[in-house]
Amino acid sequence: MKLLINLIRNLLGYIIIAVDLITRGSKKKRTPEKQQEINQELKDFSLYQFAACPFCTKTRRAMYKLNLPIEKRNAPEGSAHRTELLEGGGKVKVPCLRIEKDGKVEWMYESSQIISYLEKRFA
């Protein structure tokens, strides 16, 4: 039964990804200098995710529209990224945005919170 539920969940996730790719629109335009500045700042960001997670897709879509090339780290069971997520953030929950600044690390969960933060900081 669990296998069937996982299969359905993954199938729906990949359908959502396909729809996202077809309908996502265009990226935010910036001057090359401003984009380079943002890209440099984003080197200290990473998004822990599951590929077929609808909330991760929602977050990746917002990142695409805001033109934010944040490193994506898949965290399937048994992966090093999953271990990092558990040890650093305290729980295995995705999406999770890891923000490192001035030697301190913040782990931000919840797609709506992540998107709101990115929009306020980079829009």
N, CA, C and O of each residue as an XYZ file, in Angstrom:
492
protein
N       0.824     -1.197      0.000
C       0.000      0.000      0.000
C       0.873      1.268      0.000
O       0.601      2.223     -0.727
N       1.927      1.252      0.833
C       2.819      2.407      0.896
C       3.494      2.639     -0.450
O       3.673      3.783     -0.869
N       3.866      1.567     -1.121
C       4.491      1.668     -2.436
C       3.546      2.330     -3.438
O       3.968      3.170     -4.232
N       2.273      1.951     -3.400
C       1.277      2.532     -4.298
C       1.095      4.029     -4.018
O       1.001      4.828     -4.950
N       1.047      4.401     -2.754
C       0.905      5.813     -2.392
C       2.108      6.611     -2.875
O       1.948      7.705     -3.417
N       3.318      6.073     -2.683
C       4.524      6.758     -3.167
C       4.528      6.890     -4.679
O       4.934      7.921     -5.215
N       4.081      5.854     -5.366
C       4.009      5.894     -6.824
C       3.045      6.986     -7.292
O       3.363      7.752     -8.202
N       1.882      7.054     -6.675
C       0.885      8.076     -7.029
C       1.428      9.467     -6.718
O       1.286     10.385     -7.526
N       2.046      9.624     -5.555
C       2.605     10.917     -5.148
C       3.669     11.373     -6.144
O       3.679     12.532     -6.561
N       4.554     10.470     -6.521
C       5.608     10.825     -7.477
C       5.040     11.134     -8.852
O       5.479     12.082     -9.503
N       4.077     10.352     -9.300
C       3.452     10.608    -10.598
C       2.804     11.987    -10.626
O       2.981     12.740    -11.583
N       2.057     12.316     -9.584
C       1.431     13.638     -9.518
C       2.490     14.739     -9.453
O       2.338     15.798    -10.061
N       3.547     14.477     -8.717
C       4.634     15.452     -8.624
C       5.244     15.742     -9.979
O       5.493     16.900    -10.314
N       5.488     14.704    -10.760
C       6.091     14.905    -12.083
C       5.115     15.572    -13.052
O       5.543     16.288    -13.957
N       3.823     15.351    -12.879
C       2.826     16.066    -13.688
C       2.867     17.559    -13.345
O       2.804     18.411    -14.232
N       2.973     17.863    -12.050
C       3.064     19.256    -11.613
C       4.327     19.909    -12.187
O       4.283     21.056    -12.632
N       5.439     19.187    -12.176
C       6.691     19.711    -12.736
C       6.516     20.016    -14.220
O       6.965     21.062    -14.690
N       5.872     19.121    -14.961
C       5.656     19.323    -16.393
C       4.800     20.561    -16.646
O       5.122     21.370    -17.516
N       3.720     20.712    -15.895
C       2.850     21.885    -16.044
C       3.632     23.157    -15.715
O       3.493     24.171    -16.399
N       4.451     23.100    -14.670
C       5.268     24.256    -14.299
C       6.199     24.652    -15.442
O       6.299     25.832    -15.779
N       6.873     23.687    -16.034
C       7.808     23.983    -17.124
C       7.106     24.628    -18.314
O       7.662     25.507    -18.973
N       5.891     24.189    -18.579
C       5.132     24.705    -19.724
C       4.613     26.110    -19.463
O       4.530     26.919    -20.388
N       4.260     26.415    -18.209
C       3.555     27.665    -17.904
C       4.360     28.680    -17.110
O       3.793     29.688    -16.687
N       5.625     28.471    -16.891
C       6.360     29.298    -15.923
C       6.614     30.741    -16.348
O       6.829     31.576    -15.470
N       6.605     31.080    -17.597
C       6.804     32.467    -17.998
C       8.270     32.844    -18.080
O       9.138     31.991    -18.268
N       8.532     34.139    -17.936
C       9.896     34.622    -18.118
C      10.527     35.028    -16.785
O       9.847     35.252    -15.783
N      11.860     35.113    -16.822
C      12.632     35.496    -15.639
C      12.652     37.016    -15.487
O      12.476     37.758    -16.453
N      12.867     37.449    -14.271
C      13.042     38.866    -13.982
C      14.306     39.356    -14.687
O      15.341     38.691    -14.652
N      14.214     40.511    -15.320
C      15.347     41.105    -16.034
C      16.062     42.094    -15.119
O      15.430     42.903    -14.440
N      17.392     42.013    -15.113
C      18.234     42.935    -14.354
C      19.419     43.320    -15.234
O      19.697     42.669    -16.241
N      20.100     44.372    -14.844
C      21.343     44.695    -15.542
C      22.337     43.578    -15.244
O      22.249     42.944    -14.192
N      23.272     43.328    -16.143
C      24.267     42.277    -15.889
C      25.026     42.482    -14.572
O      25.331     41.520    -13.867
N      25.327     43.747    -14.250
C      26.049     44.034    -13.006
C      25.212     43.661    -11.782
O      25.719     43.049    -10.842
N      23.942     44.028    -11.797
C      23.045     43.726    -10.675
C      22.842     42.220    -10.546
O      22.836     41.692     -9.434
N      22.674     41.519    -11.674
C      22.494     40.070    -11.637
C      23.745     39.398    -11.085
O      23.648     38.447    -10.309
N      24.913     39.882    -11.476
C      26.169     39.321    -10.970
C      26.284     39.521     -9.460
O      26.742     38.634     -8.741
N      25.870     40.679     -8.996
C      25.878     40.982     -7.551
C      24.963     40.015     -6.790
O      25.332     39.497     -5.736
N      23.780     39.781     -7.332
C      22.828     38.859     -6.705
C      23.359     37.435     -6.757
O      23.268     36.707     -5.768
N      23.911     37.026     -7.893
C      24.475     35.679     -8.016
C      25.558     35.447     -6.962
O      25.638     34.367     -6.377
N      26.382     36.455     -6.725
C      27.442     36.347     -5.725
C      26.849     36.174     -4.326
O      27.332     35.365     -3.533
N      25.815     36.929     -4.038
C      25.149     36.841     -2.734
C      24.498     35.474     -2.527
O      24.455     34.961     -1.409
N      23.995     34.895     -3.607
C      23.281     33.615     -3.523
C      24.210     32.415     -3.366
O      23.734     31.295     -3.181
N      25.502     32.621     -3.435
C      26.446     31.506     -3.252
C      26.347     30.924     -1.847
O      26.776     29.795     -1.610
N      25.790     31.684     -0.922
C      25.627     31.227      0.455
C      24.216     30.701      0.728
O      23.832     30.524      1.884
N      23.447     30.452     -0.332
C      22.085     29.929     -0.211
C      22.038     28.536     -0.835
O      22.752     28.257     -1.798
N      21.201     27.672     -0.287
C      20.917     26.392     -0.941
C      19.508     25.963     -0.558
O      19.044     26.205      0.556
N      18.844     25.326     -1.503
C      17.482     24.848     -1.294
C      17.496     23.331     -1.216
O      17.862     22.656     -2.178
N      17.097     22.800     -0.072
C      16.939     21.354      0.090
C      15.545     21.015     -0.397
O      14.575     21.690     -0.055
N      15.451     19.958     -1.205
C      14.195     19.675     -1.896
C      14.051     18.204     -2.215
O      14.996     17.421     -2.120
N      12.836     17.855     -2.597
C      12.541     16.590     -3.261
C      12.064     16.991     -4.651
O      11.268     17.922     -4.780
N      12.524     16.321     -5.673
C      12.207     16.712     -7.050
C      10.711     16.784     -7.316
O      10.249     17.736     -7.944
N       9.948     15.807     -6.857
C       8.526     15.732     -7.200
C       7.604     16.354     -6.145
O       6.388     16.177     -6.221
N       8.146     17.064     -5.182
C       7.342     17.708     -4.133
C       6.651     18.953     -4.696
O       7.328     19.832     -5.230
N       5.324     19.053     -4.592
C       4.627     20.222     -5.143
C       5.034     21.539     -4.474
O       5.075     22.577     -5.136
N       5.332     21.510     -3.180
C       5.746     22.733     -2.491
C       7.155     23.153     -2.921
O       7.471     24.342     -2.966
N       7.990     22.168     -3.236
C       9.324     22.461     -3.765
C       9.197     23.048     -5.171
O       9.920     23.980     -5.523
N       8.289     22.512     -5.965
C       8.047     23.040     -7.312
C       7.587     24.487     -7.228
O       8.035     25.333     -8.003
N       6.698     24.768     -6.293
C       6.205     26.137     -6.080
C       7.377     27.073     -5.744
O       7.455     28.187     -6.261
N       8.267     26.617     -4.891
C       9.423     27.416     -4.485
C      10.395     27.598     -5.655
O      10.889     28.700     -5.891
N      10.665     26.515     -6.384
C      11.563     26.623     -7.549
C      10.983     27.559     -8.602
O      11.730     28.291     -9.252
N       9.673     27.547     -8.779
C       9.008     28.417     -9.748
C       9.235     29.882     -9.376
O       9.543     30.705    -10.239
N       9.084     30.203     -8.099
C       9.315     31.575     -7.632
C      10.785     31.965     -7.832
O      11.082     33.087     -8.243
N      11.692     31.044     -7.541
C      13.120     31.307     -7.741
C      13.401     31.594     -9.219
O      14.167     32.503     -9.540
N      12.788     30.830    -10.107
C      12.965     31.025    -11.548
C      12.462     32.413    -11.952
O      13.163     33.153    -12.642
N      11.248     32.762    -11.521
C      10.666     34.049    -11.909
C      11.488     35.226    -11.379
O      11.594     36.263    -12.034
N      12.070     35.056    -10.187
C      12.895     36.109     -9.605
C      14.330     36.076    -10.137
O      15.147     36.930     -9.790
N      14.631     35.082    -10.983
C      15.964     34.919    -11.575
C      17.021     34.755    -10.476
O      18.021     35.472    -10.440
N      16.772     33.797     -9.590
C      17.656     33.537     -8.463
C      18.264     32.145     -8.608
O      17.616     31.155     -8.269
N      19.492     32.055     -9.104
C      20.126     30.746     -9.295
C      20.679     30.177     -7.972
O      21.885     30.180     -7.727
N      19.766     29.697     -7.148
C      20.127     29.112     -5.859
C      20.432     27.632     -6.069
O      19.711     26.934     -6.782
N      21.512     27.162     -5.436
C      21.873     25.741     -5.536
C      20.739     24.887     -4.972
O      20.215     25.165     -3.893
N      20.370     23.849     -5.716
C      19.331     22.911     -5.281
C      19.995     21.622     -4.826
O      20.859     21.077     -5.512
N      19.579     21.147     -3.665
C      20.142     19.920     -3.105
C      19.014     18.925     -2.868
O      18.182     19.109     -1.980
N      19.000     17.867     -3.678
C      17.994     16.827     -3.499
C      18.295     16.048     -2.228
O      19.449     15.730     -1.944
N      17.246     15.742     -1.461
C      17.431     15.103     -0.158
C      16.627     13.805     -0.027
O      15.866     13.644      0.926
N      16.793     12.872     -0.987
C      16.065     11.606     -0.852
C      16.642     10.775      0.299
O      17.732     11.048      0.801
N      15.897      9.780      0.688
C      16.311      8.918      1.790
C      17.701      8.341      1.520
O      17.984      7.863      0.422
N      18.561      8.392      2.537
C      19.900      7.830      2.431
C      20.943      8.760      1.831
O      22.103      8.370      1.700
N      20.561      9.982      1.464
C      21.511     10.895      0.831
C      22.251     11.741      1.870
O      21.781     11.934      2.991
N      23.406     12.231      1.467
C      24.192     13.112      2.337
C      23.442     14.416      2.594
O      23.515     14.967      3.693
N      22.718     14.916      1.585
C      21.962     16.157      1.761
C      20.847     15.978      2.789
O      20.548     16.901      3.547
N      20.238     14.807      2.817
C      19.190     14.548      3.810
C      19.787     14.578      5.214
O      19.179     15.107      6.144
N      20.979     14.007      5.360
C      21.665     14.021      6.653
C      21.997     15.452      7.066
O      21.799     15.827      8.222
N      22.505     16.257      6.121
C      22.797     17.672      6.388
C      21.542     18.403      6.850
O      21.584     19.187      7.797
N      20.432     18.142      6.177
C      19.159     18.789      6.494
C      18.722     18.436      7.914
O      18.309     19.310      8.676
N      18.811     17.169      8.262
C      18.411     16.717      9.599
C      19.337     17.282     10.671
O      18.871     17.787     11.693
N      20.640     17.200     10.444
C      21.600     17.656     11.447
C      21.630     19.183     11.566
O      21.740     19.720     12.668
N      21.532     19.866     10.447
C      21.605     21.331     10.473
C      20.297     21.999     10.832
O      20.255     22.898     11.672
N      19.230     21.556     10.191
C      17.929     22.188     10.398
C      17.106     21.567     11.506
O      16.176     22.187     12.023
N      17.446     20.338     11.872
C      16.742     19.684     12.969
C      15.590     18.802     12.545
O      15.022     18.092     13.375
N      15.225     18.828     11.259
C      14.140     17.971     10.776
C      14.278     17.772      9.274
O      14.886     18.581      8.573
N      13.700     16.678      8.803
C      13.683     16.406      7.361
C      12.336     16.889      6.845
O      11.337     16.170      6.869
N      12.346     18.124      6.381
C      11.140     18.743      5.838
C      11.580     19.634      4.688
O      12.507     20.432      4.833
N      10.928     19.500      3.567
C      11.282     20.299      2.393
C      10.039     21.024      1.891
O       8.918     20.579      2.137
N      10.232     22.127      1.196
C      11.500     22.762      0.906
C      12.087     23.407      2.156
O      11.377     23.766      3.096
N      13.401     23.537      2.128
C      14.118     24.202      3.219
C      15.230     25.042      2.593
O      16.077     24.528      1.863
N      15.211     26.314      2.884
C      16.240     27.225      2.364
C      17.295     27.415      3.446
O      16.998     27.853      4.557
N      18.529     27.077      3.096
C      19.664     27.267      4.006
C      20.341     28.565      3.617
O      20.780     28.737      2.480
N      20.423     29.485      4.583
C      21.013     30.799      4.352
C      22.199     30.948      5.299
O      22.046     30.890      6.519
N      23.369     31.139      4.725
C      24.566     31.351      5.540
C      24.983     32.804      5.405
O      25.152     33.313      4.298
N      25.146     33.468      6.545
C      25.531     34.878      6.522
C      26.364     35.178      7.757
O      25.961     34.885      8.882
N      27.512     35.757      7.534
C      28.410     36.138      8.619
C      28.717     34.976      9.560
O      28.780     35.155     10.776
N      28.908     33.787      8.991
C      29.256     32.611      9.784
C      28.089     31.963     10.509
O      28.273     30.968     11.211
N      26.894     32.510     10.348
C      25.696     31.934     10.976
C      24.827     31.312      9.904
O      24.774     31.793      8.772
N      24.142     30.227     10.273
C      23.291     29.521      9.315
C      21.849     29.558      9.799
O      21.557     29.263     10.958
N      20.956     29.926      8.888
C      19.519     29.923      9.165
C      18.878     28.879      8.257
O      19.211     28.784      7.075
N      17.959     28.099      8.814
C      17.232     27.085      8.058
C      15.778     27.535      7.997
O      15.100     27.587      9.023
N      15.299     27.859      6.811
C      13.948     28.375      6.641
C      13.070     27.330      5.951
O      13.342     26.908      4.827
N      12.016     26.926      6.651
C      11.071     25.949      6.126
C       9.810     26.676      5.639
O       9.655     27.879      5.851
N       8.938     25.945      5.001
C       7.651     26.440      4.493
C       7.828     27.232      3.202
O       8.473     28.280      3.187
N       7.253     26.723      2.131
C       7.398     27.350      0.819
C       6.920     28.799      0.821
O       7.574     29.654      0.225
N       5.812     29.093      1.468
C       5.288     30.467      1.474
C       6.238     31.422      2.176
O       6.424     32.553      1.728
N       6.840     30.978      3.270
C       7.795     31.812      4.003
C       9.059     32.043      3.161
O       9.583     33.156      3.106
N       9.533     30.987      2.515
C      10.724     31.101      1.668
C      10.467     32.075      0.519
O      11.281     32.961      0.258
N       9.347     31.909     -0.160
C       9.011     32.766     -1.299
C       8.865     34.215     -0.855
O       9.370     35.121     -1.518
N       8.186     34.439      0.248
C       8.017     35.801      0.770
C       9.373     36.439      1.076
O       9.609     37.600      0.741
N      10.247     35.683      1.706
C      11.590     36.174      2.032
C      12.360     36.539      0.756
O      12.967     37.608      0.683
N      12.335     35.660     -0.241
C      13.063     35.899     -1.486
C      12.487     37.112     -2.228
O      13.240     37.916     -2.779
N      11.169     37.243     -2.244
C      10.541     38.388     -2.922
C      10.918     39.695     -2.241
O      11.222     40.680     -2.915
N      10.899     39.714     -0.913
C      11.235     40.944     -0.198
C      12.710     41.298     -0.387
O      13.057     42.473     -0.508
N      13.555     40.311     -0.412
C      15.000     40.564     -0.471
C      15.513     40.817     -1.891
O      16.454     41.589     -2.076
N      14.906     40.175     -2.898
C      15.486     40.236     -4.239
C      14.572     40.762     -5.339
O      15.011     40.860     -6.485
N      13.338     41.100     -5.046
C      12.419     41.542     -6.111
C      12.731     42.940     -6.593
O      12.051     43.452     -7.483
